[in-house]
Amino acid sequence: MGTATLPAPLAPPLLRGLDLGELRLPNRVVMAPATRARATNSALAPTELHAAYYGQRAGAGLIVTEATWVSERAIGFAGVPGVYSEEQVAGWRRVTDVVHALGGRIVLQLWHAGAVSHPDHLGGETPAGASAVNPGERSFTAAGFKETVTPREMALAEIGRTVEEHRRASENARRAGFDGVEIGALGVYLLAQFLNPRLNRRTDAYGGDRARRRRLLLDVVDATADAWGGRGVGVRLSPYWDGGCFTADAEALAAHDELITVLGDHPVAYLHLRGPDLAGPGDTPDLGAFARFRRRFDGPLIVNNGFGKDSADAAVERGVADAVSFGRHFIANPDLVSRFALGRELADGDPATYYQGGAQGYVDYPAAG
């Protein structure tokens, strides 16, 4: 009798390929956006240090860059690069060239701080937000963290300019060689401020009920997709963000239920969700928190926050997510995909260098031997 040929074992869930919009990912390990504050030049342009940092991590199925300013008026954190000037576009082109040469895929996350900025970032001017309500957060300035101030309410014309700034930033990202863009609508920043009834007290076309509060985000989605032929952009949300003016209560979750359902009618290539914070060390992410929204979105879903290899494999294997993104792990493990594949131990990062240090704590983490 002949010897039967056994089928090759399936790759672990995280190491299987994935079609994400028009991108073919070789694995489902996504590098999450992480602010690192290394754009310390006056132009806020990416440097060779950024190219080295992202190039070291090109093994990710997809890199989502640090959130990046869409305009000078969007700035709200020191040392963060923009994508609104030619010098910045040239700097990002160097980054994308390196990542692509190493076989990677990379999208740019777009960012506007809104009311969570500070006059120090804006030449002394008062930041603008959905309404004149102090969000009670802190802004990282050149002199360290400072308390936010009461913003001025954005006029309708200024909202229109903000949408156009996102459109131009998306066009610039394409010229810089990116594979797409992701809209940062999470956390405490501008788009999330408009979604929040505690911060958005408007009664015009951009406030007053859930549908009008989500209008700015939907306008931005449609505008940014234009640069990519309407083929879609990624959207990142944080329905479980909890603290200060942001509360993950029944109202916030119900509003996200509606929002995520409506996003399916717009050119969204994928949804990137930040889940609840873990209660303590050793806890694993609550997959049910993501499953709630999975049922409402037909496209690819990336999940984030507190995952390790085993919990990430479980999320993909159970169909809760199509991919999982990692922030802290990618900071200290540039070869994270290889470490997952070979069962290698993960290194720990140094929080003291997350937002400062130049090359130290940025490009000097070694690959596993």
Buried (B, 14 or more C-beta within 10 A) or exposed (E): EEEEEEEEEEEBBBBBEBEBBEBEBBBBBBBBBBBBBBBEEEBBBBBEBBBBBBBBBBBBBBBBBBBBBBBBBBBBBBBBBBBBBEBBBBBBBBBBBBBBEEEBBBBBBBBBBBBBBBBBBBEEEBBBBBBBBBBBBBBBBEEEEBEBBEBBBBEEEEBEBBBBBBBBBBBBBBBBBBBBBBBBBBBBBBBBBBBBBBBBBBEEEBBBEBEBBBBBBBBBBBBBBEBBEEEBBBBBBBBBBEEEBBEBEEEBBEBBBEBBBBBEEBBBBBBBBBBBBBEEEEEBBBBEBBBBBBEBBEBBBBBBBBBBBEBBBBBBEEEBBBBBBBBBBBBBBBBBBBBBBEEBEBBEBEEEBBBBBEEEBBBEBEBBE
